[in-house]
Amino acid sequence: MTVEIKRVYDVPAATDGVRVLVDRLWPRALSKERARVDEWLRDLAPSDELRRWYHARPSQWAAFRAKYLKELAQPQAHSALEKIYQLAHKRKRVTLLFASKNQSQNNATVLKELVEGLRKPPSGTGPVADHTFRARKAAARRR
């Protein structure tokens, strides 16, 4: 499994695999045909409040990451996060698409690290984490 990140405005390539848009809003001036998005997981995007906060404070990358990971621990992000894990494990390549001009510090970067296991899952305890653990364990047994 390979997880890549790419600006949604970049030209789609055959090597992108499954193209997943991880922004809450559809990118400006971009048609659906040109974007060639396979999945749009709005619930994985930072909240509008967090997005605006970070836009006003781009030097606060570490604080943004911490706040964004807290948002990903919320129940509303759970099903979208599971969907991205499933796509990543079923396919050879998943490309996370974002609209930000900052290509190295954005929500797709955080998601890529999370899916690749470079960061701990958003929540190590609680009912959401317990459900996630059981679902992944059951999926591993079916393989």
C-alpha positions in Angstrom: 0.0 0.0 0.0 1.3 3.4 -0.9 -0.3 6.7 0.2 0.6 9.8 -1.8 -0.6 13.4 -1.5 -1.2 15.7 -4.4 -2.9 19.0 -5.1 -6.3 18.4 -6.6 -5.4 21.1 -9.3 -2.5 19.0 -10.5 -3.1 16.9 -13.6 -4.5 13.4 -12.7 -2.2 10.5 -13.6 -2.8 6.9 -14.2 -0.4 6.1 -11.3 -2.5 8.0 -8.8 -4.6 4.9 -8.0 -7.8 5.8 -6.0 -8.1 9.6 -5.8 -9.6 10.8 -2.5 -10.4 14.5 -1.9 -10.0 15.3 1.8 -11.2 18.9 1.8 -14.5 20.1 3.2 -15.2 22.4 0.2 -15.0 21.6 -3.5 -12.0 23.3 -5.0 -12.7 26.5 -6.8 -13.0 26.6 -10.6 -12.4 22.9 -10.9 -14.9 20.7 -12.7 -15.6 17.2 -11.5 -14.5 15.7 -14.8 -11.1 17.5 -14.6 -10.6 16.6 -10.9 -11.3 12.9 -11.5 -12.1 12.3 -7.8 -13.1 8.8 -6.8 -14.1 9.5 -3.2 -14.8 12.8 -1.4 -14.4 12.4 2.3 -15.6 15.8 3.7 -15.6 14.5 7.3 -11.8 14.0 7.2 -11.2 17.7 6.5 -10.5 20.1 9.4 -13.5 22.1 10.7 -14.1 25.4 9.1 -13.1 27.1 12.3 -9.7 25.2 12.4 -9.1 25.8 8.7 -9.6 29.6 9.1 -7.5 29.6 12.3 -4.6 27.9 10.5 -4.9 30.1 7.4 -4.4 33.2 9.6 -1.5 31.5 11.5 0.5 29.4 9.0 3.5 29.4 11.3 1.5 27.4 13.9 1.9 24.1 12.1 2.5 22.0 15.3 -0.6 23.5 17.0 -2.7 22.9 13.9 -1.6 19.2 13.7 -2.5 18.7 17.4 -5.9 20.3 17.0 -6.6 18.5 13.8 -5.8 15.1 15.4 -8.2 15.9 18.2 -10.9 16.6 15.6 -10.2 13.3 13.9 -10.8 11.6 17.3 -14.4 12.8 17.2 -17.2 10.3 16.4 -18.2 12.2 13.2 -14.8 11.6 11.7 -14.7 7.9 12.6 -16.5 6.4 9.6 -14.6 8.6 7.1 -11.3 7.6 8.8 -12.3 3.9 8.6 -13.1 4.4 4.9 -9.6 5.8 4.2 -8.0 2.9 6.1 -10.1 0.4 4.0 -9.1 2.1 0.7 -5.5 2.2 1.7 -5.4 -1.5 2.6 -7.5 -2.7 -0.4 -5.6 -0.7 -3.1 -2.0 -0.6 -4.1 -2.0 3.2 -4.2 -4.2 5.9 -2.7 -3.7 9.6 -3.5 -5.1 12.1 -1.0 -6.1 15.3 -2.7 -6.1 18.7 -1.2 -6.5 22.3 -2.5 -4.1 24.2 -0.3 -1.2 26.0 -1.9 1.1 24.8 0.9 2.1 21.4 -0.3 4.0 20.2 2.8 1.9 21.5 5.7 -1.7 20.6 5.2 -4.4 18.2 6.4 -3.5 15.6 3.8 0.0 15.4 5.2 -1.3 14.6 8.6 -3.7 12.0 7.2 -1.0 10.4 5.1 1.2 9.9 8.2 -1.8 8.6 10.2 -2.8 6.1 7.6 0.9 4.9 7.1 1.1 4.4 10.9 3.7 7.1 11.4 1.5 8.7 14.0 -0.7 7.1 16.7 -4.3 6.9 15.9 -6.3 9.9 17.1 -7.6 8.1 20.2 -6.0 5.1 21.9 -8.9 4.6 24.3 -12.7 4.9 24.5 -15.6 3.3 22.6 -14.5 4.6 19.1 -11.0 3.2 19.4 -12.4 -0.1 20.8 -14.8 -0.4 17.8 -12.0 0.5 15.4 -9.7 -2.1 16.9 -12.4 -4.8 16.7 -13.3 -3.9 13.1 -9.6 -4.1 11.9 -9.0 -7.3 13.8 -12.1 -8.9 12.1 -11.0 -7.6 8.7 -7.5 -9.1 9.2 -9.1 -12.5 10.1 -11.1 -12.5 6.8 -8.0 -12.0 4.7 
